[in-house]
Each structure stands twice: as C-alpha cells, then as structure tokens.
Amino acid sequence: MEEISATEAAEMLREHPEQTILLDVREAMELEMAAIAGALHIPMGEISGRLGELDANKTIICLCRSGGRSAQVAEFLLAQGYAKAVNLAGGIHAWSDLVDSSISKY
C-alpha cells in the first residue's frame, strides 16, 4: 500500500480535484474536533456497505487521526479493486503540521 505525505495530498487535491477523493474514515465525533473541508466522510466501520459512493477511477486518499485506521481502509479498498487507494501518512495530525495549522490536533 502506498502512503503519501500531507503536502503531496494537498497538492493533488489542489491540482487535480476532479481526479482525487479525500476520504475521512474517522468517527463523527472526531470530525467535530477537526475536519478538512471538502473531504468525503465515511466512518471506517461503514466502508464495506458504502463502496458505491467511491469512484474506483479516482485516487482515493484515506485519512484518519494518525494514519493507522486509514491504512487499513486503503488496504481494504485495494483488495476490492480500488487500485488508486493510498494512505495519508500521519493523518490529520500531519495535515495540521504541514498543510493547515488551523486544523486542531486531538
């Protein structure tokens, strides 16, 4: 499974928004503490039942708090044929550190 940095993810979203999905797999209560505008929210436990919401032709950047859950989701998506699924290394903490410091860490 491929991992990308927060800065690489931000660049992809900025330069190719029509080809990229930022998939936030955290729980709703976590979004209340810190969220990235424009991200698609599907909690990890709901991924298998909501695959139809994801376009297999797009790069899907999986995101969680620190990168563990999103890595599992990226692996699952790859196994389901989503060949462009990647993990955001360091999760929302890395996003806060490298892209947008207004996003709080928790």
C-alpha positions in Angstrom: 0.0 0.0 0.0 1.3 3.4 -1.0 1.5 6.3 1.5 1.6 9.9 0.6 2.5 13.0 2.7 0.1 15.6 3.7 1.8 18.1 1.4 1.6 15.7 -1.6 -2.1 15.1 -0.8 -2.9 18.8 -0.6 -1.1 19.3 -4.0 -3.1 16.5 -5.6 -6.3 18.0 -4.3 -5.4 21.4 -5.5 -4.1 20.4 -8.9 -6.4 17.5 -9.8 -9.6 17.9 -7.7 -11.7 16.1 -10.3 -9.5 13.0 -10.1 -9.0 12.9 -6.3 -11.1 12.0 -3.3 -10.0 12.8 0.3 -11.8 10.0 2.3 -12.0 10.7 6.0 -12.6 7.4 7.8 -12.9 8.9 11.3 -16.0 8.8 13.5 -18.5 11.8 13.5 -17.4 12.9 17.0 -13.8 13.3 15.7 -15.0 15.5 12.8 -16.4 17.9 15.4 -12.9 18.3 16.8 -11.1 18.6 13.5 -12.2 18.4 9.9 -10.8 19.1 6.4 -13.3 21.0 4.2 -14.3 19.0 1.1 -13.4 15.6 2.5 -15.9 12.7 2.0 -16.7 11.3 5.4 -17.4 7.5 5.6 -16.5 6.0 9.0 -14.2 3.0 8.8 -17.0 0.7 10.0 -19.3 1.7 7.2 -16.8 1.4 4.3 -17.8 -2.0 3.1 -21.5 -1.0 2.9 -20.8 2.3 1.1 -18.3 1.3 -1.6 -20.8 2.6 -4.2 -20.0 6.1 -3.1 -16.4 5.8 -4.2 -15.2 6.1 -7.8 -12.6 3.4 -8.5 -11.1 5.6 -11.3 -10.1 8.3 -8.9 -7.2 8.5 -6.5 -8.7 7.9 -3.0 -6.6 9.4 -0.2 -7.6 7.7 3.0 -7.3 9.9 6.2 -7.8 9.3 9.9 -6.3 10.8 13.1 -2.7 9.5 12.7 -2.7 7.0 9.8 -3.5 3.6 11.3 -7.2 3.2 10.5 -6.8 4.8 7.1 -4.0 2.4 6.2 -6.4 -0.5 7.0 -9.1 1.1 4.8 -6.6 1.7 2.0 -5.6 -1.9 2.1 -9.3 -3.0 2.1 -10.0 -0.7 -0.9 -7.0 -2.1 -2.8 -8.3 -5.6 -2.2 -11.7 -4.5 -3.5 -10.2 -3.3 -6.8 -9.7 0.4 -6.0 -6.2 0.4 -7.4 -5.5 4.1 -6.7 -6.3 3.9 -2.9 -3.4 5.5 -0.8 -2.9 6.3 2.8 -2.2 9.8 4.2 0.9 9.3 6.3 0.4 10.8 9.7 -3.3 11.5 9.3 -4.9 14.7 10.3 -2.0 15.5 12.7 0.3 15.6 9.7 -2.2 17.8 7.8 -2.2 20.2 10.7 1.6 20.3 10.9 2.3 20.5 7.2 -0.7 22.0 5.4 -3.2 23.8 7.6 -2.3 24.7 11.2 -5.8 25.9 11.8 -6.9 22.2 11.9 -6.6 21.3 15.6 -4.9 18.1 16.9 -6.7 16.0 19.4 
